[in-house]
Amino acid sequence: MSTPNFLPFALPEIGEEEIAEVVDSLRSGWVTTGPKAKKFEELFSEFLGGGVHCLAVNSATSGLHLALEALGVGKGDEVIIPSYTFTATAEVIRYLGATPVFVDVNEHDFNISVDAIRAAITPHTKVIMPVHFAGQACDMDEIIQLAREHELKIVEDAAHALPTTYSGRLIGQLDTDVSVFSFYANKTMTTGEGGMLVTKNEEILARCKVMRLHGISRDAFDRYTSNKPAWFYEIVAPGFKYNMPDISAAIGIHQLAKLPRFLERRKEIAHKYEQSLSDLPLTLPKQHRDDDQHAWHLYPVLLTAEANITREEFIVKMAEHGVGCSVHFIPLHLQPYWRDEYSLDSESFPVSQRLYEREVSLPLYTKMTDGDVEKVIHAVKSTLTN
């Protein structure tokens, strides 16, 4: 149970439109993948533009797994990923029996280092999987060029990157193989649980669509809504159960429509933080490409040496002031499974290690009032100056 007046780290903003759409789904009798999931996919394709195809899934993790499977990743293959990410980025590689190759990130934006990618490429490398951290795009021109030079595929982990742009194009429109977005409860828009796989490649789309639902040769929705007998289907592969139900898509339809407003509010909060916290012993996140759009999914700050407080003490004191914080992320080279399975050590990831030891994520979400934002600012100032 939350403490009265305690500001949590994240909350979704759900309106009456989403609620009414979910109720409509419940009353319609079609609660699993059906017309609203199709509509959500179509609206998402229109939002991104650029001729992309979209496939709604029950999580971004599912989407990443489907993408790698469609690209033929398997035993003996290597996939390059940053250590500074959530475990889902790595675990989907292991699902397929392939090997994640962990590399370090940039100091200035927490994103995967192009030089580290280059140094990690071997004859076994098949895919590069950049993670767009906190809502800011990776150095995609260089990554795409590197992939072309070595005939590698690119799957973008875009869980934080809606609606992020790079060189004026939305993530999802770039010249990569697949992008996967997350609609988890704390993301820039939500479906509760859910994700969207985006690709321009029709063969990849077709494979992902089959594998999304048990390897069945045609959509269950098409079979059950046909006005002619359509009971026959074929299993063409040992697929998965990764479809998004209409109940989730019903939320997504209206969240997507609100995304431009959500972005503006996130930008307002980020700007207020920058104005108010710049004179404190903190390194604040910056938008490094002025002509591009930061999604501001997270607001990660770094405690400097002058702060004279540990990260753990900072989080405890913020909680005492009634403000919840988080840490993004505990790097995978520190997580027991990945550390032990791949003999990882902190010395191999010096930037990731330094960032982790000093990083705190402040609340940043659209449901925050101006008073909530001021409460966070006051708590940070009190924590660092008293």
N, C-alpha and C positions, 0 to 999 in steps of 0.2 A: 504494500500500500504506500502511495506517495505521500510525503509530508505536505501539509497545506502550505501554499505559496512557494513550494519548491519548483523551480523551472527545470524540467527534464532536458536532456541533451537533444532529443528530437521528438517531434510529433507530426503525423500527417495532417493535412488540411482536407477534410472530407465535407462536401456540401450537400444540400438537399437534392441537387441534381443527380449526384452519384447514388444517393439512397433510393431515390425514385426509380432510377434505372435498374438497380439491383432488385427492387420489389417487382418491377415489371418482368424481369427474368424469372423470378420465383413464380409469379402468377402465370407466366406463359407456359410453364411446364418444361421449358428447355433450359436446363441449368448447367449442362456440360458444354463442350465445345460446339458452337452452333452459329446462328446468324450474328450475334453480337461480337463474337471473336473474329468473324470474317470482316465485319464492319470496322472493328478496331484495327485490324491489319491494313485495311484499305485507307483509313484515315491517317495511320502512321506513315504509310507510303507517300500519301499526298503531303504530309507535313515535311518529310525529308526531301522529297522531290528527287530529281536526278535519275529517274527510271529504276528505283530500287524495288526489290521484292521483300516483303515482310512476313514473318512467321511467328505468331504468338506462342509462347511456351510458358511453362509453369514456374520457371526461374531463369535467371541469367546463367546459372551453373548448367542447367539443362541445355541452354543455347550454345554455350561454349563446347560442351560435350558433343552435341550434334554437329557443330561446325568442324571440329577436329576429325570426327568419324567420317564425315562427308569428304574431307580432304585426304582420306586414306591413311591417317596417322595410326601407327601400330607399333608392335614390338620392334626394337632396334632403331626407332626414330627418336630424334631429339627435338624438343620445343623450347625455345629460349624465352624466359620470362624474368621479370624483376623479382628480387627477394622481397622488396618492399610492396607487398600486396596481401590481399586476403587469401586464405588457403584454397578457395574455389578455383582460382587461376591455375594452381598446380595440380589439384586433385583430379581434374578432368583429364589431364594427360596420363595419369596413372590408371584411370579407368580403362584406357586403351592399351595398357602395357608399354607405353612409350616412356621416355625419360625427360623430366623437366631439367633444364639447365638454367640455374639461377645466376643472375648478374646484378651488378650494382646500379644505382640510380644517380641522377643529377642532384647536386646540392641545392640548386636554386628553385627547382619545381617538383622534386620528389619523383620525377618521371624517369623511365628507363634510359640508361646512358647508351647513346649510339656507339661510342667507342667500346663500351663493354660488350655490346651485341657483336660488333665486328670481331673482337678477340675471342668470342665464344663459338663462332661458326666452325663446324667440322663437316666432314663428308656425310655425317649422319643427321645433320640438321635438316629439318623439313619445314618447320613453321617458326615464325617470330610472333610472339603475342605481347604487344605493348599494352600497358594499362594506363589509361588517361586519369591520372590521380587528381582527386578532389574537384574535377571539373575543368581542368586545363589540359589541352591536347599535348601529346608527345611530339617530338620532332619528326613528323610524319614524312616530309619530303626526303629526308636522309634515310629513314627506315625503308621507305618504298624503293629508293634507289639501291640500297644495300640488298634488299630482297631480290630485285631484278638481276643484279650482278651475279647472285649465287643461286638463282632459280628457286627461290623459297616462297612459301605462302605466308600471308599475313592474316591473322585473326585478331581484331581489336577487342580487347576487354573494355567495353564502353560503359561499364556499370555506373560510373560517376559522370558520364559525358553527355547528358541531355539537358539543354541543347547547346553543346560546345561546338565551336567552329575552328577550322584550321585553314588558313589562306582563303578565308571567305566562304568556305564550304562547310556545311554541317557534318559532324562525325556521322558516318553512315553513308555519306556520298563519296568518300575518297576512293582512290584506285587501289583498294585492298580486296581481299577475298570475302571476308565476313566481318560484320560488326555485331556485337551483342550488348544490348542495354538491359538494365535492371529496373524493376518496378517494386522493389522491396519497400517496406513501410517508411524507411527514412530517406528514400531517394527523392530526386527533384520532382517526380510524380510517382504515384503508386497505384498498384492494383491489389494491394495486400501482399501477396506473393505473385511473382510473375516476371516475364522478360520478353524481349523481342529480338529475334534473329533477323539480320538485314544483310542482303546480298544482291549483287547485280547479275550473278551467275545463275542461270536457270537450272543447270545440272545440279549445282549445289543445293538450290532450293528444293528441287524434286527429291533428292536423296534425303534431305532433312525432313521434308514433309512426310515421307514414308516412315522414316525412323522415329519420328515424333510420336507415332501411335502404333506401337507393336509391330511395325514392318508390314502393315496392311496396305494393300495396293490402291485403296481409295478411301476417301474421308468417310467416317461414320456419319457425319452430318449429311453428306450427299446421299448415302444409302437410306437414311431414315426419313429424309424429306422428299425422296423421289415419288412421283405419282404413278410410277410403274413398279412392278415387282423388282426389287434390287437387293435381294438377300445374299447374293453370291459375292464373296470376296476371296482374295488370295493373300497368303503370308509370303512375302518375297524376301524377307530378311528378319533376323532376330532383333526386333526393334525395342523401343523403350516406351515409357508412359509419361510423356513430357508435354501433353497438350494443355492449353489454358482454357479453363471453363468459362462459360458466358457470364457467370456471376462476377468473376474477376474482370473480364473484358468490359462489363457494364460500368465498372468504376473507371477503367482506363479511358473510355470514350470521353468522359467529361473532364478527367484530369488532363488529358492531352489538350483539350480546348482551353484550359486554364493555364497551360504551361507558359505562354508569354507573360501573363501577369505574375505567375510564380517567379519567373526569372527576374523581372523588374524588382520585386520585393527582396529577393535574395541579394541582388546588386546593391539595393539601398542599405541593407543591413551590413554587407561587407564594407561599403563605403563609410558608413558610420563608425564601424570598428577601426578602420584605417585612420580616420580623422581623430578618433578619441584615444587610441592606444599607441600612437606612433612615438610618443616620448617616453615610453616604458622600456625596461630591459627585455624586449621581445623582438624577434624577427617575424615580421608580418608577411603573409602570403602576398605575392604580387602577380598581376596579369602581365606576362612577359611579352605578349604580342598585342600591341595596342589596337591593331586593326582586326583582332579576333575576339570572340565571345567566350568568356569564362562562365561555366554553368554554376559556379559557386555551390557545389554540393556540400563541400566541407569548408571550414575556416580553420586551417591548421596553423598554430603559432609555435614558435620555437623559443624556449627560455634561453637567454644569453647568460654568460658567466656572471654578469653584473647582477643578475636576479637574486643571487644568494639564497636560492630555494631549490629543492629538488622537484622534479616533475611530480612525484608522488605526493609531496607536501602541498604543492600547488593545487592538485586535484582535491585533496582533503579540505583545504581551506576554502576553495570555491564551493564545495558542498556545504560547508558551515555557513556560507553566505547565501545558501539556497539556490545554487546553480550547478546543474549537472554538466560534466565534461566527459570527453572520451579520448582515446588514443588511436590514431590511425597511422601505421599499424604496428603490431608486434611482428617484425619481419620473419619471414619463413625460415631463415637460417637460425633463428632462435627457438623455433617450435620443435618439440621433441621428435616427432616423427620425421620431419624433413631433415633436421639436423643430424639425426642418427643414421637414417637411411642413406643419405648422400654425403656423410662426413663433412658437413658444413661447419665453418667457424667464422667468428666475427671479423677476424683479420682479413678475410677475403671480401668483405662487404663494408669497408670503412665508412662510406657515406651513409648507407642505410643504418648502420649502427649509431652513428652520430645523430642522425635525424630522430631515430627512435628514442634515444635517451633524453631528448629535449622537447619532443613534440607533445602538444595538447590541442585537441580540437574543441573549439568553443561552439556553443549552440548557434545554429544558423538554419532557420526554417520559417516558412511563410506564415505560420500561425502565431509567431511571435509578434506581440504588440510593440509599439515604440517604448512603452514602459518596461517590457521584458528586455529589450535591447539595452536600455539604460541600466537595468539591474545587472546585466552581465558586465557592462563596462565598469560600473561601480565596484562589483565584486573583484574584477581583475585588478583595478587600481588599489583597492584595499589590501588585497592579497600580496601585492608586490611592493607596497609602500609602507605598510605597517609592521 
